[in-house]
Amino acid sequence: MIDHTVLATYALVVLGFVFIPGPATLPTVARATTSGTRVGIATGTGIMAGDILHTVMAVVGISAIVAASATLFNIVKYLGAAYLVYLGIKAILDKAPVDLGQGRLPITAQQAFRQSIMAEVLNPKTALFFLAFLPQFVRPENGSVAAQLTILGVLFATIGFLSTIVYSVAAGSLGSVLRRNPAVLKWQGKIVGAIYCGLGARLALEER
């Protein structure tokens, strides 16, 4: 359905995108460093699920409606920004665990998944990216446009997920060493919170 050359080019371009540290990488690394590799991978899984939902919204036309309406775009943008700031403030205010050796972590994998999928879905910039990026690799003569968009979107989400696994393993290994330091335990929530607040502020200030 999609020309192999086009698909290979697309995959290479996506690889360049996802392995450059950005808004998806920062929370993944932050969570993996403070809560372990499993939580980092759960964060990446939530981001992947959010990207697949953005693909569905692009295919059925919801993303185009949001992009065309300044009001809708701003509503989604500020909801997403507020949610990120909420997560940041919560991380800052939560007390640092003192019994990590007994298995207690700042956040569970389930919580990380739910938070990351919500944050990704409420990011209208991702919706605009999918609307602008995916159609460049669609060829109507190759068959169903909707099917091509779906394949490209799922491939993007999958490659992005693989990159988060790499970052999670690296950050999780580093974090397991850092978490033995009481000073790190004391400040880790504040650092994660600052990252999320920064991402929220950045989203709130961005234009279409």
C-alpha positions in Angstrom: 0.0 0.0 0.0 2.9 2.4 0.8 5.9 2.4 -1.5 8.9 0.8 0.3 11.2 3.7 -0.6 8.7 6.2 0.9 8.3 4.0 4.0 12.1 3.7 4.5 12.6 7.4 4.1 9.8 8.1 6.5 11.3 5.7 9.1 14.7 7.4 8.8 13.2 10.9 9.3 11.1 9.7 12.3 14.3 8.1 13.8 15.9 11.5 13.6 12.9 13.1 15.3 12.4 10.7 18.2 16.0 10.3 19.3 16.5 14.1 19.6 15.7 15.0 23.3 12.4 16.8 23.4 9.0 17.1 25.2 8.5 13.4 25.1 12.0 12.5 26.2 12.2 14.8 29.2 9.3 13.3 31.2 10.4 9.8 30.3 14.0 10.4 31.5 12.7 12.2 34.6 10.4 9.3 35.6 13.0 6.6 34.8 15.6 8.4 36.8 13.5 8.9 39.9 11.3 5.8 39.8 13.2 3.2 37.7 13.3 1.8 34.2 9.8 0.2 34.4 8.2 3.5 35.2 10.1 5.2 32.4 8.9 2.6 29.9 5.3 3.0 31.3 5.7 6.7 30.6 6.8 6.0 27.0 4.0 3.5 26.6 1.5 6.3 27.6 3.1 8.7 25.1 2.8 6.0 22.4 -0.8 5.4 23.2 -1.4 9.1 23.0 0.3 9.3 19.6 -1.9 6.5 18.3 -5.0 8.4 19.5 -3.7 11.5 17.7 -3.4 9.3 14.6 -7.0 8.2 14.9 -8.1 11.8 15.4 -6.1 12.9 12.3 -7.7 10.1 10.2 -11.3 10.9 11.3 -10.8 14.7 11.0 -11.0 15.7 14.7 -7.5 17.1 14.6 -8.3 19.2 11.6 -11.3 20.7 13.4 -9.1 21.6 16.4 -6.5 23.1 14.1 -9.1 25.2 12.2 -10.6 26.7 15.3 -8.5 29.0 17.4 -10.9 28.7 20.3 -10.8 24.9 20.4 -7.0 24.9 19.9 -6.5 27.3 22.9 -9.0 25.3 25.1 -7.1 22.1 24.5 -3.7 23.8 24.8 -4.5 25.4 28.2 -6.1 22.2 29.5 -2.9 20.4 28.5 -0.7 23.1 30.0 -2.7 23.2 33.3 -2.5 19.4 33.6 1.3 19.4 33.2 1.6 22.2 35.7 -0.7 20.2 38.1 1.6 17.2 37.7 4.6 19.4 38.4 3.2 21.0 41.5 2.1 17.6 42.8 5.6 16.2 42.3 7.1 19.2 44.1 4.8 18.9 47.1 4.9 15.2 47.5 7.2 14.0 50.2 10.3 12.2 49.1 10.1 8.5 49.9 12.7 7.2 52.4 12.2 3.5 51.8 13.1 3.0 48.2 15.0 -0.1 49.2 11.7 -1.7 50.2 10.2 -1.1 46.8 8.3 2.2 47.4 8.7 4.6 44.5 7.5 8.2 43.9 5.1 7.0 41.2 3.9 3.6 40.0 4.0 2.4 36.4 0.2 2.5 36.2 0.2 6.2 37.4 2.9 7.1 35.0 1.1 5.5 32.1 -2.2 7.3 32.9 -0.5 10.7 33.3 1.6 10.5 30.2 -1.3 9.4 27.9 -3.4 12.3 29.3 -0.6 14.8 28.8 0.0 13.6 25.2 -3.6 13.6 24.2 -4.1 17.2 25.6 -1.2 18.5 23.5 -2.6 20.2 20.4 0.9 20.8 19.0 1.1 17.0 18.6 -2.1 17.0 16.7 -0.8 19.8 14.4 2.4 17.9 13.9 0.6 14.8 12.8 -1.6 16.9 10.4 1.4 18.6 8.9 3.9 15.7 8.9 2.1 12.5 8.0 0.4 13.7 4.8 3.8 14.5 3.2 4.3 10.7 2.9 0.9 9.8 1.7 0.4 9.0 -2.0 -3.3 8.8 -3.1 -2.4 6.6 -6.0 -1.2 3.9 -3.5 -4.7 3.3 -2.1 -6.7 4.4 0.9 -5.4 7.7 2.3 -6.9 6.8 5.7 -5.1 3.5 5.8 -1.8 5.1 4.8 -2.2 7.7 7.5 -2.9 5.0 10.1 0.2 3.0 9.1 2.4 6.1 9.2 1.0 7.2 12.6 1.3 3.8 14.2 4.9 3.5 12.8 5.7 6.9 14.3 4.4 5.9 17.7 6.2 2.6 17.6 9.6 4.1 16.7 9.0 6.7 19.4 8.3 4.0 21.9 11.5 2.2 21.0 13.4 5.4 21.7 11.8 5.8 25.1 12.9 2.3 26.0 16.5 3.2 25.2 16.3 6.4 27.3 14.5 4.6 30.1 17.1 1.9 30.4 19.9 4.4 30.5 18.2 6.8 32.9 16.9 4.0 35.0 20.4 2.6 35.5 21.7 6.0 36.4 18.8 6.6 38.7 19.4 3.4 40.6 22.8 4.8 41.6 21.6 8.3 42.3 18.7 7.2 44.5 21.1 5.8 47.0 22.1 9.4 47.9 19.7 11.0 50.5 20.2 14.4 48.9 19.0 13.1 45.5 15.9 11.6 47.2 15.2 14.9 48.8 15.4 16.9 45.5 14.2 14.4 42.9 10.5 15.3 43.2 11.3 19.0 42.9 13.4 18.4 39.8 10.7 16.3 38.1 8.1 18.9 39.1 10.2 21.7 37.6 10.4 19.8 34.4 6.7 19.3 34.2 6.0 22.9 35.1 8.4 24.0 32.5 6.8 21.8 29.8 3.4 23.2 30.8 4.6 26.8 30.6 6.1 26.1 27.2 2.9 24.6 25.9 0.8 27.5 27.2 3.0 30.1 25.5 3.2 28.3 22.1 1.2 29.5 19.2 -0.3 27.5 16.4 
